[in-house]
Amino acid sequence: MEKKWHFDVSYILFAWIVVLLLQQWWSAARTTEVVPYSQFEEMLHQDKVKDVTVGEQTLFAELKEPLPNGRKELIVRRVDPQIARELSEAKVRFSGAADTSWISTILSWVVPVAIFFLFWSFISRRMSQGLSPFMAIGQSKAKVFAETDIKIGFADVAGVDEAKDELKEIVAFLKDPTTYGRLGARIPKGILLVGPPGVGKTLLARAVAGEAGVPFFSINGSEFVEMFVGVGAARVRDLFVQARAKAPCIIFIDELDALGRARGLTGLGGGADEKEQTLNQLLSELDGFDPRVGVVLLAATNRPEILDPALLHAGRFDRQISIDRPDKQGRVEILGVHLKKITVDADVDPQRIAALTPGFTGADLANLVNEAATLATRRGAPSVSFDDFTAAVERVIAGPEKRKRILNPQERKIVAYHEMGHAVVAMALPSTDPVKKISIIPRGMGALGYTMQMPTDDRYLMTRSELSDRMTVLLGGRAAEVALVHEPTTGAADDLQRATEIARAMVSRYGMTEEVGQASFIDERPRYLEPALGGASASEASEATGAAIDQAVRRLVEEAFQRATKIIARCAGIHRKSAQLLLERETLTGDDLATIAEAVRAQMKSTGAIPDDGGAEGDQPPIDAARPG
C-alpha cells in the first residue's frame, strides 16, 4: 500500500532556516568582494580604502569608490606582518588562508541546526500521537487492546448464563461471518448491556472480544465530551474510522447514558448543544456502517430509562441484554471463580457463603472474598476460614468495628434493649427472616449496634402480611425503648424512616389500603433496576387525596408499632434476660439465638397470636442498626 505523505510543522521550520542561510549568503555574495592581502595593501597605499574593521583572522574594508563591478566592500584574510613585508619586497602576490577546517564549520553550524530539527520532529510526533490535548484534541481516546492482550473468556464470567448465550451469536459471527449469514441473517449493529453497577457488564464485553479473538476498543461515554464545540463528534468519527481499519473488531462504550441522554433533558445552552451534536454523530455512524464488515458495537448502562429513544430503535442498538443481580446459584458460581485465587479451608462451602449474601453483585462478591482474605492475613492464619467470610459480610454491610467508640453504661443498656427488641419481634413473627447475629459493638459511621437477618432464599415478591411483619420488626427497637426504658431515643431514627418509606410505598404506589384504594399516585417510575422503595417521588394526588395518603401512612406505622409493643410486652421477661446476656457478651450468635428464639415462640404460643395488619412491598437490607438521630 502506498504510504500517505504526512504534513509536519517541522518541515516549515527547516525550510525557513535554509532560506535564511541562502539569503544571507546571496546578499553577501552580491555586495562583498574577496581580494588577496597583497591587493588590499596596494589599495591601502593608493589611498582607496575608507574604513577598515580588523577581526581576529579577517579584515573588513570599505572603499572610497566602488570597483569596476560596483562593489565597495572587501573581505581580506589577514597575513602575518613580517611575512607580508618580505613578500611585498619580493613583489609576490599573496593572500591569507583560513585556519579552520570544514569539519569545524559543520560542527558549529550544521550540527546545532540538525539537533534542533530532530528535537522538533520528536515533539511534533509525540503531540500527534495524543500526548498533547491541543494537537490531538479531535482524536478518539479509546483504549485499544489487541486480540493477544485479552486473556478473559466466557469461562471467567459466572452467574450470567442467559447473557452469555445471547452473546455467543456475536462471537460466532465474528469468527465465521460467511457461515453465520448463509440464510441472509445479519448481526445486530448494536448490543446494549443493561444492569445495575457491579454485575459484570464490562467483564462480559471483554470476554466476548477474548472469545472472538479480535481487537477491542474500550472507551467511557464521558470521554467524548469536551469543553470545545465539535470535539465529541470528531472523536466519534475518529473511533469508527479506527475500528473499520482494524475490522473485525469490537467497540465497547461504557456508561452510555453519559453520551446518549435523551435530547431535550439537558436544558439550554452550549453544553447541551455539544452533547446533542455528539449524539447525532453517533446515530449517523450507527446508520452508516455495514455490520458485514465485522464491526460490532457493545455498550453498557444502568440508566436505560434516560437514553434517547433514537438510540434504541431497530437498526441501531437493536438488541438489549438485561444482566441482573445473580440468584443464589449464580452467586455460588461467581464465588467458585474468585475462591480459586485464594487459599481457603477445606470446610469452606460456597453454598453457605451464597446464603449469607442475598442481593450481592459480582463486584460485591469479589470484594467480599478479598476482605475475607485480608482478615485471615491480618490474624496470621494459614488459610481463609468460614468465620472470615462471616466477618467480611458484616464488614461490608455494617462497616468496620469501632471498638474505640466507648459508650457509657446507660447508652450501652439502651442499645442492648433496642437491638434485642428487633430480634424478639423478628423471632415472634413467623414470616420474617431468621436472626443470625446481634451485636452492640459500634460499626461504621453511626451504627451503635445491629441485628442481622438473613433470608433463607431469594425473594422476588412479598405479600402484604410479610411486609407488615417487616415494618413491625423495624419498629421493635423503638417499642423496646418505650416499654422497658420508658423513654424514646434518637437511635430509632433510621428505623422510623425505613418503616415510613414502606408504608408510603404501600399506600401511594401499590394500592394496598382501603382509604386510597387500587390506585397509584406516583408520577414517575423508579430508576430502572433499583429497589422499588427508596428516594421520594413527586405525587400526582390532589390536596385531599394527599391528606388521605398521609393519614393512611400514619395509621400503618402506628399499627405496626402497636403490634411490636404487644410482642415486647408478652415477652418482657425473655427480652430483659436476653438483653442482659447481650450486655455481658456484646455479640450473640448460633446456639444463644436458637435458645432465645425457642423461648419466644413458646411464650407467643401460650399467650395467643398477634393480629396481622398493614404492609408494603419492597426490599430492605438484611441489617437493622441503631443510629443516633
C-alpha positions in Angstrom: 0.0 0.0 0.0 1.3 3.4 -0.9 2.5 5.4 2.1 0.5 8.6 2.5 2.5 11.8 2.9 2.0 13.4 6.3 2.4 17.1 6.9 4.6 18.2 9.8 5.3 21.7 11.2 9.0 20.8 11.3 9.1 20.9 7.5 8.2 24.6 7.6 10.8 25.3 10.2 13.6 23.6 8.4 12.7 25.3 5.1 12.7 28.7 6.8 16.2 28.1 8.2 17.5 27.1 4.8 16.0 30.1 3.2 17.6 32.5 5.7 21.0 30.9 5.2 20.7 31.1 1.4 19.5 34.7 1.6 22.4 35.7 3.8 24.9 34.0 1.5 23.4 35.6 -1.6 23.3 39.1 -0.1 26.9 38.8 1.0 28.0 37.5 -2.4 26.3 40.4 -4.2 27.8 43.2 -2.1 31.2 41.9 -0.9 34.4 41.3 -2.9 37.1 38.8 -1.6 40.6 40.1 -2.5 44.1 38.9 -1.8 46.0 40.6 1.0 48.6 41.9 -1.4 45.9 43.7 -3.4 44.5 45.2 -0.2 47.9 46.6 0.6 48.2 48.2 -2.8 44.7 49.8 -2.4 45.8 51.0 1.1 49.0 52.6 -0.3 46.9 54.2 -3.1 44.5 55.8 -0.5 41.5 53.9 -1.9 40.4 52.5 1.5 37.9 54.4 3.6 37.3 52.3 6.7 38.8 49.1 8.0 37.4 46.7 10.6 40.1 44.4 12.0 38.9 41.0 13.1 40.9 38.2 14.7 41.5 36.5 11.3 39.8 38.8 8.8 39.7 42.4 7.7 36.5 44.1 6.5 37.2 47.1 4.4 35.0 49.8 2.7 36.4 51.6 -0.3 36.0 55.3 -1.1 35.0 54.5 -4.6 33.4 51.3 -5.9 35.3 48.7 -8.0 34.5 48.3 -11.7 32.0 45.6 -10.7 30.2 48.1 -8.4 31.2 46.5 -5.1 32.6 48.8 -2.3 33.2 46.2 0.5 36.1 43.9 0.8 36.9 40.8 2.8 40.6 40.1 3.3 42.2 37.2 5.1 44.9 38.6 7.4 48.6 37.7 6.9 51.5 37.9 9.4 53.0 41.5 9.0 56.7 40.2 8.8 55.8 37.7 6.1 53.7 40.3 4.3 56.7 42.7 4.2 59.0 40.1 2.9 56.6 39.0 0.2 55.9 42.6 -0.8 59.6 43.3 -1.2 59.9 40.2 -3.4 56.8 41.5 -5.4 54.9 38.3 -4.9 51.1 38.3 -4.9 49.9 36.7 -1.7 46.7 36.1 0.4 45.8 34.6 3.7 44.4 31.1 4.2 41.7 30.1 6.7 42.9 28.4 9.9 39.7 26.4 10.4 38.7 23.3 8.5 35.4 22.3 7.0 34.8 19.9 9.9 34.7 22.7 12.4 32.3 24.7 10.2 29.9 21.7 10.1 30.2 21.3 13.9 29.5 24.9 14.5 26.6 25.5 12.1 25.1 22.3 10.7 25.1 20.1 13.8 23.1 22.6 16.0 20.5 23.0 13.3 20.2 19.2 12.8 19.8 18.7 16.6 17.1 21.3 16.8 15.4 19.8 13.7 15.4 16.3 15.3 14.1 17.6 18.6 11.3 19.4 17.0 10.3 16.4 14.9 10.2 14.2 18.1 8.0 16.7 19.9 5.6 17.1 17.0 5.3 13.3 16.5 4.5 12.8 20.2 1.9 15.6 20.0 0.2 13.9 17.0 0.1 10.6 19.0 -2.2 12.2 21.6 0.1 13.3 24.3 -0.9 16.9 23.8 -4.6 17.8 24.3 -4.3 20.6 21.8 -2.6 18.9 18.9 -4.8 15.7 19.1 -8.0 17.1 20.6 -10.2 15.6 18.0 -8.8 12.1 18.2 -10.5 9.2 19.9 -9.4 8.4 23.5 -10.4 4.7 23.2 -8.0 2.2 24.7 -7.2 -0.4 22.1 -6.5 -3.9 23.2 -5.1 -6.3 20.6 -6.5 -9.8 20.4 -3.5 -11.2 22.2 -3.9 -8.7 25.1 -7.3 -10.1 26.2 -7.0 -13.2 28.3 -10.6 -13.3 29.5 -13.2 -15.7 28.1 -16.7 -16.9 29.0 -15.2 -19.3 31.5 -14.1 -16.4 33.6 -17.6 -14.9 33.7 -20.1 -16.7 36.0 -23.6 -16.1 37.1 -24.9 -14.6 33.8 -25.6 -17.7 31.7 -28.5 -16.2 29.8 -26.5 -13.1 28.8 -23.6 -15.4 27.7 -26.0 -17.4 25.5 -27.2 -14.2 23.8 -23.6 -13.0 23.1 -22.4 -16.3 21.7 -24.1 -15.4 18.4 -21.8 -12.3 18.2 -18.8 -14.5 18.8 -19.9 -17.0 16.1 -20.4 -14.2 13.6 -17.0 -12.6 14.2 -15.3 -15.9 13.9 -17.1 -17.1 10.7 -19.4 -14.4 9.2 -19.9 -16.3 6.0 -21.4 -19.4 7.7 -23.5 -17.3 10.1 -25.0 -15.2 7.2 -25.7 -18.1 4.8 -29.5 -17.7 5.3 -29.4 -13.9 5.0 -29.3 -13.1 8.7 -27.2 -10.1 9.8 -25.6 -9.4 13.1 -27.2 -6.7 15.2 -25.4 -3.4 14.8 -25.5 -2.5 18.5 -25.9 -4.6 21.6 -26.9 -2.8 24.8 -25.9 -4.4 28.1 -28.3 -3.2 30.8 -27.9 -3.9 34.5 -27.1 -2.4 37.9 -23.5 -1.5 38.8 -21.2 -4.3 39.5 -22.9 -7.2 37.7 -20.1 -7.6 35.2 -21.2 -5.7 32.0 -17.6 -4.6 31.2 -16.2 -8.0 32.0 -18.7 -9.7 29.8 -17.9 -7.3 26.9 -14.2 -8.1 27.3 -15.0 -11.8 27.4 -16.8 -11.5 24.0 -13.6 -10.0 22.5 -11.4 -12.6 24.1 -13.6 -15.5 22.8 -13.8 -14.0 19.3 -10.0 -13.2 19.2 -10.5 -9.7 17.7 -9.2 -6.2 18.7 -11.2 -4.5 21.5 -11.8 -0.7 21.6 -12.9 0.4 25.1 -14.0 4.0 25.9 -16.2 5.7 28.5 -19.1 7.7 27.3 -17.9 10.8 29.2 -14.6 10.8 27.3 -16.4 12.0 24.2 -17.5 15.3 25.8 -15.0 18.2 26.0 -15.3 22.0 26.6 -14.6 22.7 22.9 -17.6 22.5 20.5 -17.4 19.8 17.9 -14.7 17.7 19.7 -17.2 15.0 20.8 -18.5 14.4 17.2 -14.9 14.4 15.9 -13.9 11.7 18.4 -16.9 9.6 17.4 -15.9 9.8 13.8 -12.3 9.0 14.6 -13.3 6.0 16.7 -15.3 4.4 13.9 -12.5 5.2 11.4 -10.0 3.3 13.5 -12.5 0.5 14.1 -13.1 0.0 10.4 -9.3 -0.1 9.8 -9.0 -3.0 12.3 -12.2 -4.9 11.4 -13.3 -7.4 12.5 -13.3 -5.8 16.0 -15.5 -4.8 18.9 -16.2 -1.2 20.1 -17.3 -1.0 23.8 -18.8 2.2 25.2 -19.2 2.1 28.9 -21.7 4.4 30.7 -23.6 5.1 27.5 -26.0 7.3 29.4 -23.3 10.0 29.7 -23.3 10.3 25.9 -26.8 9.1 24.9 -29.0 11.0 27.3 -32.3 11.9 25.7 -32.2 15.2 23.8 -34.1 18.0 25.5 -33.3 16.7 29.0 -30.1 18.6 29.3 -31.6 22.1 29.2 -30.5 25.0 27.1 -27.0 26.3 26.3 -23.8 25.4 24.5 -23.1 22.3 26.7 -26.4 20.8 25.7 -25.8 21.6 22.0 -22.4 19.9 22.2 -23.8 16.7 23.7 -26.6 16.6 21.2 -24.1 17.1 18.3 -22.1 14.2 19.7 -25.2 12.0 20.0 -26.2 12.9 16.5 -22.8 11.9 15.1 -23.1 8.5 16.9 -26.6 7.9 15.4 -25.2 8.8 12.0 -22.3 6.3 12.4 -24.7 3.6 13.5 -26.8 4.2 10.4 -23.8 4.4 8.1 -21.6 1.4 8.9 -22.2 -2.0 7.4 -22.3 -4.8 10.0 -21.0 -7.2 7.5 -17.5 -5.7 7.8 -17.3 -7.1 11.2 -17.5 -4.0 13.5 -19.8 -4.8 16.5 -20.8 -2.0 18.9 -21.3 -3.0 22.5 -22.5 -0.5 25.2 -23.4 -0.7 28.8 -25.6 1.4 31.1 -27.5 1.2 34.3 -29.8 4.1 33.3 -31.6 2.9 30.2 -34.7 4.9 31.0 -32.9 8.2 30.2 -31.4 7.1 26.9 -32.6 8.9 23.7 -35.3 6.8 22.0 -33.5 7.2 18.7 -30.6 5.0 20.1 -32.9 2.1 20.9 -34.9 1.6 17.8 -34.2 -1.2 15.4 -31.1 -0.8 13.3 -29.0 0.9 16.0 -29.0 -0.7 19.4 -31.5 -3.3 18.3 -30.7 -5.8 21.0 -30.8 -5.2 24.7 -29.5 -7.8 27.1 -30.5 -7.5 30.7 -28.0 -8.5 33.4 -29.5 -8.6 36.8 -28.1 -9.4 40.3 -27.2 -13.1 40.5 -29.5 -15.5 42.3 -28.1 -18.0 44.8 -26.9 -20.4 42.2 -25.3 -17.6 40.3 -23.5 -16.4 43.5 -22.2 -19.9 44.0 -20.7 -19.9 40.5 -19.2 -16.4 41.0 -17.7 -17.4 44.3 -16.2 -20.5 42.7 -14.3 -18.3 40.3 -12.9 -16.0 43.0 -12.2 -18.7 45.6 -9.7 -20.2 43.2 -7.5 -17.2 43.7 -7.1 -17.5 47.5 -6.2 -20.3 49.9 -9.3 -21.5 51.8 -10.0 -24.1 54.4 -11.4 -27.4 53.3 -14.7 -26.8 55.1 -15.5 -23.5 53.3 -18.7 -24.1 51.3 -19.7 -21.6 48.6 -23.3 -22.6 49.2 -23.1 -21.3 52.8 -21.4 -18.1 51.7 -24.0 -17.5 49.0 -26.8 -17.9 51.5 -25.3 -15.0 53.5 -25.1 -12.6 50.6 -28.6 -12.1 49.0 -28.6 -9.1 46.7 -24.8 -9.1 46.2 -23.5 -8.4 42.7 -20.4 -10.0 41.2 -18.3 -7.0 42.2 -19.6 -7.2 45.8 -18.7 -10.9 45.9 -15.2 -10.2 44.6 -14.8 -7.5 47.3 -16.1 -9.9 49.9 -13.6 -12.6 49.0 -10.8 -10.0 49.2 -12.0 -8.7 52.5 -12.1 -12.3 53.9 -8.5 -13.0 52.7 -7.4 -9.7 54.2 -8.9 -10.6 57.6 -7.3 -14.0 57.6 -3.9 -12.5 56.7 -4.2 -9.9 59.4 -4.7 -12.6 62.1 -1.8 -14.7 60.7 -3.9 -17.7 59.6 -2.5 -20.2 57.0 -5.8 -20.1 55.1 -9.2 -18.4 55.0 -11.9 -19.9 57.1 -15.7 -19.6 57.0 -15.6 -17.3 60.0 -13.5 -14.9 58.0 -16.2 -14.7 55.4 -18.9 -14.1 58.0 -16.8 -11.3 59.5 -16.3 -9.9 55.9 -20.1 -9.9 55.3 -20.6 -7.9 58.5 -17.8 -5.5 57.5 -19.3 -5.0 54.0 -22.9 -4.5 55.3 -22.4 -2.6 58.5 -18.9 -1.2 58.3 -15.8 -1.9 60.4 -16.0 -2.3 64.1 -15.4 0.9 66.2 -14.3 -0.6 69.5 -12.6 2.7 70.5 -16.1 4.4 70.4 -16.8 3.9 74.1 -20.5 4.2 75.3 -21.4 5.0 78.8 -23.3 2.3 80.7 -26.7 3.8 80.2 -26.2 4.1 76.4 -25.0 0.5 76.2 -28.1 -0.6 78.1 -30.4 1.3 75.7 -28.6 -0.1 72.6 -28.8 -3.6 74.0 -32.6 -3.3 74.7 -33.1 -1.7 71.3 -31.3 -4.4 69.3 -32.9 -7.2 71.4 -36.3 -5.6 70.6 -35.7 -6.1 66.9 -34.6 -9.7 67.5 -37.5 -10.7 69.8 -40.1 -9.2 67.4 -38.5 -11.0 64.4 -38.5 -14.3 66.3 -42.1 -13.9 67.3 -43.4 -13.4 63.7 -43.4 -16.5 61.5 -42.8 -14.9 58.1 -39.7 -12.8 58.9 -36.1 -13.8 58.0 -34.2 -15.6 60.8 -31.9 -13.7 63.0 -28.3 -14.6 62.5 -26.4 -12.2 64.8 -27.0 -9.5 67.4 -24.2 -7.1 68.4 -23.8 -3.9 70.4 -20.3 -3.2 69.1 -20.4 0.1 67.2 -19.8 -0.1 63.5 -19.4 2.2 60.5 -20.3 5.9 60.6 -23.1 5.9 63.2 -24.4 2.4 63.9 -24.2 1.8 67.7 -25.4 -1.8 67.3 -27.1 -4.1 64.7 -29.4 -7.1 64.3 -28.5 -9.2 61.3 -31.3 -11.1 59.5 -30.5 -13.3 56.5 -33.2 -14.7 54.2 -33.2 -18.4 53.6 -33.7 -18.0 49.8 -34.0 -15.3 47.1 -37.3 -13.4 47.2 -38.9 -11.5 44.3 -42.4 -10.9 45.6 -43.7 -10.1 49.1 -47.3 -10.4 50.5 -49.0 -7.7 52.5 -48.7 -9.7 55.7 -44.9 -10.2 55.1 -44.4 -6.5 54.6 -46.4 -5.8 57.7 -44.1 -8.1 59.7 -41.1 -6.3 58.2 -42.4 -2.9 59.4 -43.2 -4.4 62.8 -39.6 -5.7 63.1 -38.2 -2.3 62.2 -40.2 -0.7 65.0 -39.4 -3.4 67.5 -36.4 -1.3 68.7 -38.5 1.8 69.4 -41.2 -0.3 71.1 -38.5 -1.8 73.4 -37.2 1.6 74.3 -40.7 2.9 75.2 -41.8 -0.3 77.1 -38.7 -1.1 79.0 -36.6 2.1 79.1 -39.8 4.3 79.4 -38.4 6.9 77.0 -37.8 7.0 73.2 -34.3 7.9 72.0 -32.7 9.1 68.7 -31.4 5.6 68.0 -34.6 4.7 66.1 -34.4 7.5 63.5 -33.2 5.1 60.7 -35.9 2.5 61.6 -38.7 5.1 61.5 -37.5 6.4 58.2 -37.5 2.9 56.6 -40.8 1.9 58.1 -42.4 5.1 56.8 -41.0 4.5 53.3 -42.5 1.0 53.2 -45.9 2.4 54.4 -45.9 5.3 51.9 -45.0 2.9 49.0 -47.8 0.6 50.0 -50.3 3.5 50.0 -49.3 5.6 47.0 -47.6 3.0 44.8 -49.1 -0.4 45.3 -52.7 0.4 46.3 -52.8 -1.8 49.4 -55.1 0.3 51.6 -58.8 0.8 51.7 -58.6 4.6 52.2 -56.9 5.3 48.9 -57.9 2.1 47.0 -56.4 0.4 44.0 -54.6 3.4 42.6 -51.1 4.8 42.2 -50.2 8.4 42.7 -46.6 8.5 41.7 -45.9 10.5 38.6 -42.5 8.9 37.8 -41.2 5.4 37.7 -38.3 4.4 40.0 -34.9 4.2 38.3 -34.5 1.1 36.4 -33.1 -1.9 38.2 -33.1 -0.1 41.5 -35.2 -1.2 44.6 -38.8 -0.2 44.4 -38.6 1.5 47.8 -36.1 4.4 48.3 -36.0 8.0 47.3 -39.0 10.2 47.4 -41.0 10.7 44.2 -43.4 13.5 43.3 -47.1 12.7 43.8 -49.9 13.3 41.3 -52.5 13.3 44.1 -54.8 16.2 44.8 -54.6 18.0 48.1 -57.5 16.0 49.6 -56.0 12.7 48.3 -52.6 13.7 49.6 -54.1 14.3 53.1 -55.7 10.8 52.9 -52.3 9.3 51.9 -50.6 10.9 54.9 -53.3 9.6 57.2 -53.1 6.1 55.8 -49.3 6.1 56.2 -49.6 7.3 59.8 -52.1 4.6 60.5 -50.0 1.8 59.1 -46.9 2.9 61.0 -48.9 3.2 64.2 -50.5 -0.2 63.8 -47.0 -1.8 63.2 -45.7 0.0 66.3 -48.6 -1.2 68.4 -48.1 -4.8 67.2 -44.4 -4.6 68.2 -45.3 -3.1 71.6 -47.7 -6.1 72.3 -45.0 -8.6 71.4 -42.4 -6.9 73.6 -45.0 -6.8 76.5 -45.7 -10.5 76.2 -42.0 -11.4 76.0 -40.8 -8.8 78.6 -39.0 -11.4 80.8 -37.3 -13.0 77.9 -36.4 -9.6 76.5 -34.8 -8.4 79.7 -32.9 -11.6 80.3 -31.6 -11.7 76.7 -30.6 -8.0 76.8 -28.5 -8.7 80.0 -26.8 -11.6 78.2 -26.1 -9.3 75.3 -24.6 -6.7 77.6 -22.2 -9.3 79.0 -21.1 -10.9 75.7 -21.6 -7.9 73.3 -22.4 -10.4 70.5 -24.9 -13.3 70.3 -25.0 -15.9 67.6 -25.7 -19.6 67.0 -27.0 -21.6 69.9 -27.7 -18.5 72.1 -30.1 -17.1 69.4 -31.7 -20.5 68.9 -32.4 -20.8 72.7 -33.9 -17.3 72.7 -36.0 -17.9 69.6 -37.4 -21.2 71.1 -38.4 -19.4 74.3 -40.0 -16.5 72.3 -42.1 -18.9 70.2 -43.2 -20.9 73.2 -44.3 -17.7 75.0 -46.2 -16.4 72.0 -47.9 -19.7 71.5 -49.1 -19.8 75.1 -50.4 -16.2 75.1 -52.0 -16.2 71.6 -51.2 -14.8 68.2 -50.6 -11.2 67.3 -53.0 -10.0 64.6 -51.6 -9.1 61.1 -52.3 -5.7 59.6 -50.8 -3.3 57.0 -47.7 -3.8 54.9 -45.9 -2.6 51.8 -43.7 -4.1 49.2 -40.0 -3.6 48.8 -36.6 -5.0 49.5 -34.6 -3.9 52.6 -31.0 -4.6 53.6 -30.6 -7.6 55.9 -29.5 -5.4 58.8 -31.2 -3.2 61.3 -28.9 -0.7 63.1 -29.4 1.6 66.0 -28.2 5.0 64.8 -28.1 8.4 66.5 -30.7 10.7 65.2 
